[in-house]
Amino acid sequence: MGLGLSLTGLYFSPAWGAEIVGQRDDFDTGVIESGEILSEKSLEENKVADVIGDQTLTLVGHGFMQGFQRAWRDHESSGESNIAVFERPSARWGSLVWVEQNFNRVYQTFLFPGRGDPTEVGESAARWVYQRIAEIEAAKLLFKDPDMEKEEF
């Protein structure tokens, strides 16, 4: 047993002269093979477009999400929305699906397995949510209250 441990220790020992990937001095020179020098981009240039979180659990919820994502990609966006789609399945009532934008619920519906196409419902929901978000953003620009912050509207 002691002999096995010592052999294992020798096998993984870096003293055998094996080069570990990334340990060379010229590993990260900032030059790609084509000779192009890498440059640092500002955070504004690397801004991520709208983020859509998927918290659906069932096949009906996943179908809704597929339709929602397909329709959402067709819209022009400011890239500042965080969208989350949640589902609470129930054997008796179907699935409660709701959409939140920046932690505010903007859409809610029930989906029933075997009734209708959840992808079509998701597509119409995306159009409705996009319109609702535009209305909310317009109201934020028009409504000014010194006692409330932007997120409290």
C-alpha positions as CSV (number, residue, x, y, z in Angstrom):
1,M,0.0,0.0,0.0
2,G,2.8,2.4,0.8
3,L,4.6,1.5,-2.5
4,G,1.4,2.4,-4.5
5,L,1.3,5.8,-2.9
6,S,4.9,6.6,-3.6
7,L,4.6,5.5,-7.3
8,T,1.5,7.7,-7.7
9,G,3.4,10.6,-6.2
10,L,6.2,10.1,-8.6
11,Y,3.8,9.8,-11.6
12,F,2.3,13.2,-11.0
13,S,5.5,14.9,-10.0
14,P,6.4,17.9,-12.2
15,A,10.1,17.0,-11.7
16,W,10.0,14.7,-14.7
17,G,10.2,17.7,-17.0
18,A,6.7,17.5,-18.4
19,E,5.5,20.9,-19.6
20,I,2.1,22.0,-18.4
21,V,-0.1,23.8,-20.8
22,G,-0.1,27.5,-20.3
23,Q,3.2,27.6,-18.4
24,R,5.4,28.9,-21.2
25,D,6.6,32.4,-21.1
26,D,5.1,33.4,-24.5
27,F,1.7,31.9,-23.8
28,D,-0.4,35.1,-23.8
29,T,1.3,37.7,-25.9
30,G,-1.9,39.3,-27.1
31,V,-1.2,38.5,-30.7
32,I,-3.5,36.2,-32.7
33,E,-2.0,34.0,-35.5
34,S,-3.0,36.5,-38.1
35,G,-0.8,39.2,-36.5
36,E,-3.8,41.2,-35.2
37,I,-3.2,42.7,-31.8
38,L,-5.9,42.3,-29.3
39,S,-7.4,45.5,-27.9
40,E,-9.5,46.1,-24.7
41,K,-13.1,47.1,-25.4
42,S,-15.0,49.3,-23.2
43,L,-17.9,47.9,-21.2
44,E,-20.4,49.8,-23.3
45,E,-19.3,48.0,-26.5
46,N,-19.6,44.6,-24.7
47,K,-23.1,45.3,-23.5
48,V,-25.2,42.2,-23.5
49,A,-28.6,42.4,-25.2
50,D,-31.8,41.5,-23.3
51,V,-31.4,38.6,-21.0
52,I,-34.2,36.1,-20.8
53,G,-34.2,33.7,-17.9
54,D,-36.1,30.4,-18.2
55,Q,-37.6,29.0,-15.1
56,T,-40.2,26.8,-16.7
57,L,-40.5,23.2,-15.6
58,T,-42.9,21.3,-17.9
59,L,-43.2,20.6,-21.6
60,V,-46.0,23.1,-21.8
61,G,-43.8,25.7,-20.2
62,H,-40.9,24.9,-22.4
63,G,-43.1,25.2,-25.5
64,F,-44.3,28.6,-24.2
65,M,-40.7,29.7,-23.7
66,Q,-39.6,28.6,-27.2
67,G,-42.4,30.7,-28.8
68,F,-41.6,33.6,-26.5
69,Q,-37.9,33.6,-27.4
70,R,-38.6,33.2,-31.1
71,A,-41.0,36.2,-31.1
72,W,-38.8,38.3,-28.7
73,R,-35.8,38.0,-31.1
74,D,-37.8,39.7,-33.8
75,H,-38.2,43.0,-31.8
76,E,-35.8,45.8,-31.8
77,S,-34.6,46.2,-28.2
78,S,-32.7,48.7,-26.1
79,G,-30.8,45.9,-24.4
80,E,-31.7,47.0,-20.9
81,S,-34.4,44.6,-20.1
82,N,-34.0,41.6,-17.9
83,I,-36.9,39.2,-18.7
84,A,-37.6,36.1,-16.6
85,V,-40.3,33.5,-17.4
86,F,-41.6,31.5,-14.5
87,E,-43.9,28.6,-14.3
88,R,-45.9,27.1,-11.4
89,P,-47.3,23.7,-12.6
90,S,-50.5,22.3,-11.0
91,A,-52.2,19.0,-11.9
92,R,-55.6,20.5,-11.3
93,W,-55.3,24.0,-12.8
94,G,-52.7,23.6,-15.5
95,S,-49.5,25.7,-15.4
96,L,-49.5,29.3,-14.2
97,V,-46.9,31.1,-16.4
98,W,-45.8,34.7,-15.7
99,V,-43.2,37.0,-17.2
100,E,-41.3,39.5,-15.1
101,Q,-39.3,42.5,-16.4
102,N,-36.7,43.8,-13.9
103,F,-38.6,42.0,-11.0
104,N,-42.0,43.5,-12.0
105,R,-44.7,41.1,-13.3
106,V,-45.9,42.3,-16.7
107,Y,-47.7,39.2,-18.0
108,Q,-49.5,36.2,-16.5
109,T,-51.6,33.3,-18.0
110,F,-52.7,29.8,-17.4
111,L,-51.6,27.0,-19.8
112,F,-53.4,23.7,-20.0
113,P,-51.8,20.6,-21.4
114,G,-53.6,19.3,-24.5
115,R,-55.4,22.6,-25.1
116,G,-54.0,24.9,-27.7
117,D,-50.4,25.4,-28.8
118,P,-48.1,26.8,-26.1
119,T,-45.7,28.2,-28.7
120,E,-48.4,30.4,-30.2
121,V,-49.3,31.6,-26.8
122,G,-45.7,32.4,-26.1
123,E,-45.4,34.3,-29.4
124,S,-48.4,36.4,-28.6
125,A,-47.2,36.9,-25.0
126,A,-43.8,38.2,-26.3
127,R,-45.6,40.8,-28.5
128,W,-47.8,41.8,-25.6
129,V,-44.9,42.0,-23.1
130,Y,-42.8,44.1,-25.6
131,Q,-45.7,46.6,-26.0
132,R,-46.3,46.7,-22.2
133,I,-42.6,47.4,-21.5
134,A,-42.7,50.2,-24.1
135,E,-45.7,51.7,-22.3
136,I,-43.9,51.4,-18.9
137,E,-40.8,53.1,-20.2
138,A,-42.8,55.9,-21.8
139,A,-44.7,56.4,-18.5
140,K,-41.4,56.6,-16.6
141,L,-40.2,59.4,-18.9
142,L,-43.5,61.4,-18.4
143,F,-44.1,60.8,-14.7
144,K,-41.8,62.7,-12.4
145,D,-42.2,62.4,-8.6
146,P,-39.5,63.7,-6.3
147,D,-40.5,61.2,-3.6
148,M,-40.0,58.1,-5.8
149,E,-36.9,56.6,-7.4
150,K,-36.9,55.2,-10.9
151,E,-37.4,51.6,-9.7
152,E,-40.3,52.5,-7.4
153,F,-42.6,53.5,-10.3
